[in-house]
Each structure stands twice: as structure tokens, then as C-alpha cells.
């Protein structure tokens, strides 16, 4: 399960203490977290009562509801906007003191190891330091990075490899790097399907007699259909699309006034408007769609697996969800399209661990040890 197998008790470890942890993970990730908590308990003698609230929004709601009664957990998994809410409720702990006064423990830290902010990717720490500030504008640290992902372009490799084998298609249908290329490639795919009457048929490789793309039951996106339409490209999250487009077009999404501690929307600009208008044009040309175009609530993985699209953009953590059953076709991943080489922005997302303002000294120390263990020393197993 995990490389730490020796049970060790240290004077710095409050064995026998019980703490609680809430998260918004599904069953797969929760199973891994529970495995790691079992290891942590055996190494430290600290008891952790873990609860999954099914999803992040439900976890935020549960903590918010519990904030008035003090029945919130010692450790919570959440996003920076969740932590901002906890600041307003005055239930989250500033972690700067913990980092500055952290000491080595022998339970799970290898000899010579220490726990410090520089252990983590700078931008992941920055999002935990952009929420609350002191009177001089210096940031407080409110969380430690835990589970992170980014967005990637997942594509039907079987289809693109097939097109690369034809001189007439190779320079028209390829995996795009920019949105300008995406438009060109998308229109070329639509033209290829239309001019060869491929809707409702199977594209078969004559050299192997294997199906390249099964378009049975799939129709042209002409406004007369919904769930059966074909669009070359899909994007999972419209919120992420908006934020990424703002940044790729030279804009800023939000800003915070450190003196008033108030946040502001800051995306309005001619460049951002131009970028969003361009995306609207691609949508109107049926080059790309969103999950709702196929009757899906959140994700483009089902339309992708059904060959209603050949490119889908979503979280790197969910790539496996786009793999079709029965090896129907091969998939691969590429960087997300960008507008220009000097602005290759892509959103990074995922949760952090925070300490909540409750419990005895022993419980707070135990909670800090759990945060250390999960974020640095056990994180590799979580992400495997």
C-alpha cells in the first residue's frame, strides 16, 4: 500500500487524539484517502474520523451550515473561494505560524526532511495566499495544495492517424495547437464528412478493414437535431473556457483591493470581448460544442466516446473517462489550444487542505500533522 510500515511514537505526536476531516471526493478518491488515513493512524496513534460529502459544493455547504454551531471538522478539503467564505465566518486558521514553527517528526518524515512552503509549486501556494491580507497588505497562508489537475485536449488518435495517411487530408486535419488552427481543422473535418456523405456511416480503413470512426446514427449539426449532431470539438466547462479565454486574450479575471479586502470583476476589455466573439463565431460555425448540445449536464466524454466529436477539452484528472469501451478507438492528449504563443494560459484547478479554528492544542497539532502527511509525504499514492 505505502512505504511507511514501521509504527513509531514520538513525544511530538499527540497519540490518542481524535480529529475529523471532511472532503468533497467521490468514492474512488475517498477510498485512497481512507487508505492513507489508515497508514497515518498506524504511524501516529491519532484517530481521524473521515467523511466524504460527495462533492465540493456539498462540502462547502456542510461546513457553512456547521459554522454557527461549531460542529465543523478540524481539517477540510476545499477551493480558495471556499476558504474566502470561511474567512468571513471566522473559522479558518492562518497557517504561517505553523510553517514557521514546524518541527521534524520521525513518524513519517525521513531523516533530514522538513516541511516548508517551498516544497510546493509557487502558484499553488499563491492561490492560498490571495484571500486574506494583514493591514499592510501582506498575505496570510490559508491552505496547503493537495489534489491538483489542469486541462488537456483529448483527441481521437485513431481518426487523426487515419487522416494523416492521406495526402489530401494530412495538411488539413491534424491536432491543432491554436484556436486559429482549431477553426481550420474543424471546418476541414466538417467539409470532409459533408462532401463524402459520411454522416450515418462508418469510416473504414480499407487496408485493415477496421472501423476508424463509427458515425452510425450521427447527423450533421444543422439546427434540426440535438443529441445526434456532430461537432469536431467540445469543451467541458464553460466557466473554465471563459476564464481561460480572458487570460489568453490578455485580460484579468478578478482583482482584490488589499486595503479594503474587497474583490472585483476585472475582465471587461476590448481584447476580451474580441476573443469571446471569436469563440462565439466558432460555435455558430458548429466547429465546437458544449455538453448541453448533446443533452449532457457537465462533460463531453460521453459524446466523445459516441463519436459525436473527435476532440474534447477537460480535466487531466478525467482523461480515463473519455476512453471508449472495448477499445473502440485509441485516445491521446495534447496541450489546450491557445490564441498566441506568448499567452499559452491554461487553467489549473484542484483542492487544498485547511485547518479549521477548533479543538485543543493536541487536536490542532494532530490536524497539522495530518495536513503534512497527506500533502507532501503521501500525495504520490493519492495521485497514482
C-alpha positions, 0 to 999 in steps of 0.5 A: 500500500505505502512505504511507511510500515514501521509504527513509531511514537514520538513525544511530538505526536499527540497519540490518542487524539481524535480529529475529523476531516471532511472532503468533497471526493467521490468514492474512488478518491475517498477510498485512497484517502481512507487508505492513507488515513489508515497508514497515518493512524498506524504511524501516529496513534491519532484517530481521524474520523473521515467523511466524504460529502460527495462533492465540493459544493456539498462540502462547502455547504456542510461546513457553512451550515456547521459554522454557527454551531461549531460542529465543523471538522478540524481539517477540510478539503476545499477551493480558495473561494471556499476558504474566502467564505470561511474567512468571513465566518471566522473559522479558518486558521492562518497557517504561517505560524505553523510553517514557521514553527514546524518541527521534524517528526520521525513518524513519517518524515525521513531523516533530514526532511522538513516541511516548508512552503517551498516544497510546493509549486509557487502558484499553488501556494499563491492561490492560498495566499490571495484571500486574506491580507494583514493591514499592510497588505501582506498575505496570510497562508490559508491552505496547503495544495493537495489534489491538483489537475489542469486541462488537456485536449483529448483527441481521437488518435485513431481518426487523426492517424487515419487522416494523416495517411492521406495526402489530401487530408494530412495538411488539413486535419491534424491536432491543432495547437491554436484556436486559429488552427482549431477553426481550420481543422474543424471546418476541414473535418466538417467539409470532409464528412459533408462532401463524402456523405459520411454522416450515418456511416462508418469510416473504414480503413480499407487496408485493415478493414477496421472501423476508424470512426463509427458515425452510425446514427450521427447527423450533421449539426444543422439546427434540426437535431440535438443529441445526434449532431456532430461537432469536431470539438467540445469543451467541458466547462464553460466557466473554465473556457471563459476564464481561460479565454480572458487570460489568453486574450490578455485580460484579468479575471478578478482583482482584490483591493488589499486595503479594503479586502474587497474583490472585483470583476476585472475582465471587461476589455476590448481584447476580451470581448474580441476573443469571446466573439471569436469563440462565439463565431466558432460555435455558430460555425458548429466547429465546437460544442458544449455538453448541453448540445448533446443533452449532457449536464457537465462533460463531453466524454460521453459524446466523445466516446459516441463519436459525436466529436473527435476532440474534447477539452477537460480535466487531466484528472478525467482523461480515463473517462473519455476512453471508449469501451472495448477499445473502440478507438485509441485516445491521446492528449495534447496541450489546450489550444491557445490564441498566441504563443506568448499567452499559452494560459491554461487553467489549473484547478484542484483542492487544498487542505485547511485547518479549521479554528477548533479543538485543543492544542493536541487536536490542532497539532494532530490536524497539522500533522495530518495536513503534512502527511497527506500533502507532501509525504503521501500525495504520490499514492493519492495521485497514482 
